[in-house]
Amino acid sequence: MGWKFYGSWPPALKKAVVIVVPHTSWHDFYLGLLVRRILGVDIKYVAKKELFKPPFGWYFKWMGGTALDRTPGQKKVEAIAGLFKEREEFRLAIAPEGTRKKVGEWKTGFYYIAKKAEVPIVMVAFDFGSKSVKVSEPLFPSDDKDWDFLKIKDFYKEVTGKVARYT
């Protein structure tokens, strides 16, 4: 398809929160599946529970998805961080934007999940502008969230989604 890869998955990394930005189109899903296959890494994902209803719910589950109830007031960070503690190997992909629509601020759950589970964040970018996939080195969250977010946002600064709404 003419895409290039920059970076690679650290072979010994068995646990990580994988953030994928920007999430602007349904095309991100199948591209993510292809990238996961090319990297040879088992990466699970969470998606809104509505996707897991018939007729296609079985497919999303089969592809490694878990339904996420986005109702406010739940302890989702603790529950998801617990999955890392229970499993010897677990990599979880999350779109920090939480939607394909343009958002002013990302949701921060991915950061707190990584911090609570004591696992690194690996940043992945699907840059439709340059037809490239970028994979970062693992970033362990520090005690300075603002500094960590500067590093994370810097990784994505030149990335264009399928729907070009980011600069």
Contacts in CASP RR format, 6 or more apart in sequence:
PFRMAT RR
TARGET T0000
AUTHOR 0000-0000-0000
METHOD contacts of the structure
MODEL  1
MGWKFYGSWPPALKKAVVIVVPHTSWHDFYLGLLVRRILGVDIKYVAKKE
LFKPPFGWYFKWMGGTALDRTPGQKKVEAIAGLFKEREEFRLAIAPEGTR
KKVGEWKTGFYYIAKKAEVPIVMVAFDFGSKSVKVSEPLFPSDDKDWDFL
KIKDFYKEVTGKVARYT
1 131 0 8 1.000
2 131 0 8 1.000
3 131 0 8 1.000
3 132 0 8 1.000
3 133 0 8 1.000
4 130 0 8 1.000
4 131 0 8 1.000
4 132 0 8 1.000
4 133 0 8 1.000
5 38 0 8 1.000
5 132 0 8 1.000
5 133 0 8 1.000
5 135 0 8 1.000
6 132 0 8 1.000
6 133 0 8 1.000
6 134 0 8 1.000
6 135 0 8 1.000
7 134 0 8 1.000
7 135 0 8 1.000
7 136 0 8 1.000
8 39 0 8 1.000
8 135 0 8 1.000
9 39 0 8 1.000
9 40 0 8 1.000
9 41 0 8 1.000
9 122 0 8 1.000
9 135 0 8 1.000
10 122 0 8 1.000
10 137 0 8 1.000
10 138 0 8 1.000
13 91 0 8 1.000
13 120 0 8 1.000
13 122 0 8 1.000
13 138 0 8 1.000
14 88 0 8 1.000
14 89 0 8 1.000
14 90 0 8 1.000
14 91 0 8 1.000
15 84 0 8 1.000
15 87 0 8 1.000
15 89 0 8 1.000
15 90 0 8 1.000
15 91 0 8 1.000
15 117 0 8 1.000
15 119 0 8 1.000
16 91 0 8 1.000
16 92 0 8 1.000
16 114 0 8 1.000
16 119 0 8 1.000
16 120 0 8 1.000
16 121 0 8 1.000
16 122 0 8 1.000
16 138 0 8 1.000
17 91 0 8 1.000
17 92 0 8 1.000
17 94 0 8 1.000
17 110 0 8 1.000
17 113 0 8 1.000
17 114 0 8 1.000
17 117 0 8 1.000
17 119 0 8 1.000
17 120 0 8 1.000
17 121 0 8 1.000
17 122 0 8 1.000
18 43 0 8 1.000
18 91 0 8 1.000
18 92 0 8 1.000
18 93 0 8 1.000
18 94 0 8 1.000
18 121 0 8 1.000
18 122 0 8 1.000
18 123 0 8 1.000
18 124 0 8 1.000
19 93 0 8 1.000
19 94 0 8 1.000
19 95 0 8 1.000
19 96 0 8 1.000
19 110 0 8 1.000
19 121 0 8 1.000
19 122 0 8 1.000
19 123 0 8 1.000
19 124 0 8 1.000
19 152 0 8 1.000
20 28 0 8 1.000
20 32 0 8 1.000
20 93 0 8 1.000
20 94 0 8 1.000
20 95 0 8 1.000
20 124 0 8 1.000
20 125 0 8 1.000
20 126 0 8 1.000
21 95 0 8 1.000
21 96 0 8 1.000
21 97 0 8 1.000
21 106 0 8 1.000
21 123 0 8 1.000
21 124 0 8 1.000
21 125 0 8 1.000
21 156 0 8 1.000
21 159 0 8 1.000
22 97 0 8 1.000
22 125 0 8 1.000
22 126 0 8 1.000
22 156 0 8 1.000
22 159 0 8 1.000
22 160 0 8 1.000
22 161 0 8 1.000
22 165 0 8 1.000
22 166 0 8 1.000
23 95 0 8 1.000
23 97 0 8 1.000
23 98 0 8 1.000
23 99 0 8 1.000
23 100 0 8 1.000
24 100 0 8 1.000
24 161 0 8 1.000
24 162 0 8 1.000
24 163 0 8 1.000
24 164 0 8 1.000
24 165 0 8 1.000
24 166 0 8 1.000
25 100 0 8 1.000
25 161 0 8 1.000
25 162 0 8 1.000
25 163 0 8 1.000
26 100 0 8 1.000
27 162 0 8 1.000
28 95 0 8 1.000
28 100 0 8 1.000
28 126 0 8 1.000
28 162 0 8 1.000
31 126 0 8 1.000
31 133 0 8 1.000
32 93 0 8 1.000
32 126 0 8 1.000
33 63 0 8 1.000
35 124 0 8 1.000
35 126 0 8 1.000
35 133 0 8 1.000
36 42 0 8 1.000
36 43 0 8 1.000
39 135 0 8 1.000
41 91 0 8 1.000
42 89 0 8 1.000
42 91 0 8 1.000
43 91 0 8 1.000
43 92 0 8 1.000
43 93 0 8 1.000
44 64 0 8 1.000
44 65 0 8 1.000
44 66 0 8 1.000
44 90 0 8 1.000
44 91 0 8 1.000
44 92 0 8 1.000
44 93 0 8 1.000
45 64 0 8 1.000
45 65 0 8 1.000
45 66 0 8 1.000
45 92 0 8 1.000
45 93 0 8 1.000
45 94 0 8 1.000
46 65 0 8 1.000
46 66 0 8 1.000
46 67 0 8 1.000
46 68 0 8 1.000
46 80 0 8 1.000
46 92 0 8 1.000
46 93 0 8 1.000
46 94 0 8 1.000
47 60 0 8 1.000
47 65 0 8 1.000
47 66 0 8 1.000
47 67 0 8 1.000
47 68 0 8 1.000
48 67 0 8 1.000
48 68 0 8 1.000
48 70 0 8 1.000
49 67 0 8 1.000
49 68 0 8 1.000
49 69 0 8 1.000
49 70 0 8 1.000
51 57 0 8 1.000
51 60 0 8 1.000
51 67 0 8 1.000
52 60 0 8 1.000
52 61 0 8 1.000
52 65 0 8 1.000
52 67 0 8 1.000
61 67 0 8 1.000
68 76 0 8 1.000
76 109 0 8 1.000
77 109 0 8 1.000
77 112 0 8 1.000
77 113 0 8 1.000
77 116 0 8 1.000
78 116 0 8 1.000
80 92 0 8 1.000
80 113 0 8 1.000
80 117 0 8 1.000
81 112 0 8 1.000
81 113 0 8 1.000
81 116 0 8 1.000
81 117 0 8 1.000
82 116 0 8 1.000
82 117 0 8 1.000
83 90 0 8 1.000
83 92 0 8 1.000
83 117 0 8 1.000
84 90 0 8 1.000
84 92 0 8 1.000
84 113 0 8 1.000
84 117 0 8 1.000
84 118 0 8 1.000
84 119 0 8 1.000
85 117 0 8 1.000
91 122 0 8 1.000
92 113 0 8 1.000
93 124 0 8 1.000
94 109 0 8 1.000
94 110 0 8 1.000
94 113 0 8 1.000
96 106 0 8 1.000
96 107 0 8 1.000
96 108 0 8 1.000
96 109 0 8 1.000
96 110 0 8 1.000
97 103 0 8 1.000
97 106 0 8 1.000
97 107 0 8 1.000
98 106 0 8 1.000
98 107 0 8 1.000
100 163 0 8 1.000
102 165 0 8 1.000
108 145 0 8 1.000
110 121 0 8 1.000
111 121 0 8 1.000
111 141 0 8 1.000
111 145 0 8 1.000
111 148 0 8 1.000
111 149 0 8 1.000
114 120 0 8 1.000
114 121 0 8 1.000
114 140 0 8 1.000
114 141 0 8 1.000
115 141 0 8 1.000
120 138 0 8 1.000
120 139 0 8 1.000
120 140 0 8 1.000
120 141 0 8 1.000
121 138 0 8 1.000
121 139 0 8 1.000
121 140 0 8 1.000
121 141 0 8 1.000
121 152 0 8 1.000
122 135 0 8 1.000
122 136 0 8 1.000
122 137 0 8 1.000
122 138 0 8 1.000
122 139 0 8 1.000
123 134 0 8 1.000
123 135 0 8 1.000
123 136 0 8 1.000
123 139 0 8 1.000
123 152 0 8 1.000
123 155 0 8 1.000
123 156 0 8 1.000
124 133 0 8 1.000
124 134 0 8 1.000
124 135 0 8 1.000
124 136 0 8 1.000
125 132 0 8 1.000
125 133 0 8 1.000
125 134 0 8 1.000
125 155 0 8 1.000
125 156 0 8 1.000
125 159 0 8 1.000
126 133 0 8 1.000
126 159 0 8 1.000
126 161 0 8 1.000
126 162 0 8 1.000
127 133 0 8 1.000
127 134 0 8 1.000
127 158 0 8 1.000
127 159 0 8 1.000
127 160 0 8 1.000
127 161 0 8 1.000
128 160 0 8 1.000
128 161 0 8 1.000
128 162 0 8 1.000
128 164 0 8 1.000
129 160 0 8 1.000
129 161 0 8 1.000
129 164 0 8 1.000
130 160 0 8 1.000
134 155 0 8 1.000
134 159 0 8 1.000
136 155 0 8 1.000
139 148 0 8 1.000
139 151 0 8 1.000
139 152 0 8 1.000
141 148 0 8 1.000
142 148 0 8 1.000
156 166 0 8 1.000
159 166 0 8 1.000
160 166 0 8 1.000
END
